Amino acid sequence: MFEIIDKTSLNPMEKELLNLARKSAFHSIHHSSSHKVGAVIYCKNGKTYTGATLARTRIIGSTCAERMALDQMHYDRNREPELCVVTGLLNRPSWTEKSILTPCGVCLEMFWETIIELGLEDLDFICSSWDQSRIVRTKLSILFPKVDKGRR
Protein backbone atom coordinates (compact mmCIF):
# COMPACT_ATOMS: atom_id res chain seq x y z
CA MET A 1 0.00 0.00 0.00
CA PHE A 2 2.53 2.62 1.08
CA GLU A 3 5.88 2.83 2.78
CA ILE A 4 7.30 5.22 5.32
CA ILE A 5 10.19 7.23 3.91
CA ASP A 6 12.35 10.06 5.24
CA LYS A 7 12.79 13.60 3.95
CA THR A 8 15.86 12.67 1.89
CA SER A 9 13.56 10.66 -0.42
CA LEU A 10 11.66 13.80 -1.45
CA ASN A 11 12.62 15.92 -4.43
CA PRO A 12 13.52 19.60 -3.84
CA MET A 13 10.02 20.85 -4.73
CA GLU A 14 8.37 18.35 -2.39
CA LYS A 15 10.72 19.40 0.43
CA GLU A 16 9.81 23.03 -0.19
CA LEU A 17 6.09 22.19 -0.11
CA LEU A 18 6.52 20.22 3.11
CA ASN A 19 8.30 23.17 4.71
CA LEU A 20 5.50 25.47 3.51
CA ALA A 21 2.88 23.16 5.05
CA ARG A 22 4.75 23.23 8.37
CA LYS A 23 5.06 27.02 8.20
CA SER A 24 1.32 27.27 7.47
CA ALA A 25 0.56 25.15 10.54
CA PHE A 26 1.82 27.96 12.76
CA HIS A 27 -1.21 29.98 11.63
CA SER A 28 -3.52 27.40 13.23
CA ILE A 29 -6.00 28.68 15.78
CA HIS A 30 -7.09 26.29 18.52
CA HIS A 31 -8.60 27.88 21.59
CA SER A 32 -8.76 24.70 23.65
CA SER A 33 -5.53 22.99 22.63
CA SER A 34 -2.23 23.43 20.87
CA HIS A 35 -3.08 21.53 17.66
CA LYS A 36 -1.10 22.71 14.64
CA VAL A 37 -1.99 21.43 11.18
CA GLY A 38 -0.82 22.83 7.86
CA ALA A 39 -1.61 21.86 4.28
CA VAL A 40 -0.48 22.86 0.80
CA ILE A 41 -2.14 21.97 -2.47
CA TYR A 42 0.18 22.17 -5.48
CA CYS A 43 -1.44 22.56 -8.90
CA LYS A 44 -0.26 21.77 -12.41
CA ASN A 45 0.32 25.47 -13.22
CA GLY A 46 2.72 25.75 -10.24
CA LYS A 47 0.29 27.66 -8.03
CA THR A 48 0.05 26.65 -4.38
CA TYR A 49 -2.79 27.01 -1.88
CA THR A 50 -2.10 26.85 1.84
CA GLY A 51 -4.29 26.22 4.83
CA ALA A 52 -4.14 26.01 8.61
CA THR A 53 -6.61 24.44 10.97
CA LEU A 54 -9.06 26.82 12.65
CA ALA A 55 -10.97 25.38 15.58
CA ARG A 56 -13.72 27.35 17.20
CA THR A 57 -15.86 26.54 20.21
CA ARG A 58 -18.55 25.13 17.94
CA ILE A 59 -17.56 22.60 15.33
CA ILE A 60 -19.69 24.24 12.66
CA GLY A 61 -17.40 27.28 12.65
CA SER A 62 -14.22 25.23 12.37
CA THR A 63 -12.23 24.18 9.33
CA CYS A 64 -9.33 21.87 8.66
CA ALA A 65 -6.13 23.00 6.96
CA GLU A 66 -6.78 20.76 3.96
CA ARG A 67 -10.28 22.13 3.45
CA MET A 68 -9.03 25.72 3.74
CA ALA A 69 -6.46 25.08 1.00
CA LEU A 70 -8.99 23.22 -1.15
CA ASP A 71 -11.55 26.02 -0.80
CA GLN A 72 -8.93 28.57 -1.89
CA MET A 73 -8.12 26.43 -4.92
CA HIS A 74 -11.81 26.28 -5.85
CA TYR A 75 -12.24 30.02 -5.23
CA ASP A 76 -9.35 30.68 -7.62
CA ARG A 77 -11.02 28.35 -10.15
CA ASN A 78 -7.90 26.23 -10.41
CA ARG A 79 -9.00 22.82 -11.67
CA GLU A 80 -5.71 20.92 -11.79
CA PRO A 81 -4.51 19.87 -8.33
CA GLU A 82 -1.55 17.48 -8.44
CA LEU A 83 -0.37 17.10 -4.86
CA CYS A 84 -1.55 17.74 -1.32
CA VAL A 85 1.06 17.95 1.45
CA VAL A 86 -0.01 17.79 5.11
CA THR A 87 1.78 17.87 8.44
CA GLY A 88 0.73 18.55 11.97
CA LEU A 89 1.20 18.24 15.69
CA LEU A 90 -1.87 17.22 17.66
CA ASN A 91 -2.36 17.65 21.38
CA ARG A 92 -3.33 14.04 22.14
CA PRO A 93 -1.89 11.64 24.73
CA SER A 94 -0.52 9.17 22.18
CA TRP A 95 0.63 11.78 19.63
CA THR A 96 4.32 12.62 19.24
CA GLU A 97 6.38 14.68 16.82
CA LYS A 98 7.02 11.39 14.98
CA SER A 99 3.31 10.61 14.40
CA ILE A 100 2.30 10.90 10.74
CA LEU A 101 -0.65 13.18 10.13
CA THR A 102 -3.22 12.22 7.49
CA PRO A 103 -6.38 14.09 6.46
CA CYS A 104 -9.55 13.46 8.47
CA GLY A 105 -12.54 11.68 6.98
CA VAL A 106 -14.39 14.89 6.12
CA CYS A 107 -11.36 16.20 4.22
CA LEU A 108 -10.91 12.90 2.39
CA GLU A 109 -14.58 13.03 1.37
CA MET A 110 -14.10 16.59 0.04
CA PHE A 111 -11.03 15.54 -1.95
CA TRP A 112 -12.97 12.55 -3.32
CA GLU A 113 -15.83 14.81 -4.44
CA THR A 114 -13.30 17.19 -5.98
CA ILE A 115 -11.54 14.58 -8.12
CA ILE A 116 -14.90 13.29 -9.37
CA GLU A 117 -16.07 16.84 -10.13
CA LEU A 118 -12.83 17.65 -11.96
CA GLY A 119 -12.68 14.30 -13.79
CA LEU A 120 -9.32 13.35 -12.26
CA GLU A 121 -8.14 9.77 -11.79
CA ASP A 122 -6.60 10.27 -8.33
CA LEU A 123 -4.63 12.78 -6.26
CA ASP A 124 -1.13 12.43 -4.81
CA PHE A 125 -0.50 13.06 -1.11
CA ILE A 126 2.54 13.53 1.08
CA CYS A 127 1.67 13.05 4.75
CA SER A 128 4.38 13.86 7.27
CA SER A 129 5.23 13.73 10.93
CA TRP A 130 5.81 17.11 12.55
CA ASP A 131 9.57 16.54 12.79
CA GLN A 132 9.59 15.40 9.12
CA SER A 133 11.43 12.17 9.99
CA ARG A 134 8.55 9.92 8.87
CA ILE A 135 6.75 10.60 5.61
CA VAL A 136 4.21 8.70 3.55
CA ARG A 137 3.91 9.31 -0.18
CA THR A 138 0.52 7.96 -1.22
CA LYS A 139 -2.66 8.60 -3.19
CA LEU A 140 -6.19 9.57 -2.24
CA SER A 141 -7.40 6.14 -3.39
CA ILE A 142 -5.18 4.54 -0.72
CA LEU A 143 -6.10 6.96 2.08
CA PHE A 144 -9.80 6.78 1.13
CA PRO A 145 -10.37 3.41 -0.59
CA LYS A 146 -13.93 4.38 -1.53
CA VAL A 147 -12.52 6.41 -4.42
CA ASP A 148 -13.63 5.01 -7.76
CA LYS A 149 -15.03 6.23 -11.04
CA GLY A 150 -18.62 5.83 -9.89
CA ARG A 151 -20.77 7.79 -7.53
CA ARG A 152 -21.87 6.71 -4.07
KAZIWO-V694043 format. One record per residue. N is the residue number from 1. SS is DSSP state (a for helix, b for strand, c for the rest). Layout:
# KAZIWO-V694043
N_SS, N_SS
This chain:
# KAZIWO-V694043
1_c, 2_c, 3_c, 4_b, 5_b, 6_c, 7_a, 8_a, 9_a, 10_c, 11_c, 12_a, 13_a, 14_a, 15_a, 16_a, 17_a, 18_a, 19_a, 20_a, 21_a, 22_a, 23_a, 24_a, 25_a, 26_c, 27_c, 28_c, 29_b, 30_b, 31_c, 32_c, 33_c, 34_c, 35_c, 36_b, 37_b, 38_b, 39_b, 40_b, 41_b, 42_b, 43_b, 44_c, 45_c, 46_c, 47_c, 48_b, 49_b, 50_b, 51_b, 52_b, 53_c, 54_b, 55_b, 56_c, 57_c, 58_c, 59_a, 60_a, 61_a, 62_c, 63_b, 64_c, 65_a, 66_a, 67_a, 68_a, 69_a, 70_a, 71_a, 72_a, 73_a, 74_a, 75_a, 76_c, 77_c, 78_c, 79_c, 80_c, 81_b, 82_b, 83_b, 84_b, 85_b, 86_b, 87_b, 88_b, 89_b, 90_c, 91_c, 92_c, 93_c, 94_c, 95_c, 96_c, 97_c, 98_c, 99_c, 100_b, 101_c, 102_c, 103_c, 104_c, 105_a, 106_a, 107_a, 108_a, 109_a, 110_a, 111_a, 112_a, 113_a, 114_a, 115_a, 116_a, 117_a, 118_a, 119_c, 120_c, 121_c, 122_c, 123_c, 124_b, 125_b, 126_b, 127_b, 128_b, 129_b, 130_c, 131_c, 132_c, 133_c, 134_c, 135_b, 136_b, 137_b, 138_b, 139_b, 140_a, 141_a, 142_a, 143_a, 144_c, 145_c, 146_c, 147_c, 148_c, 149_c, 150_c, 151_c, 152_c
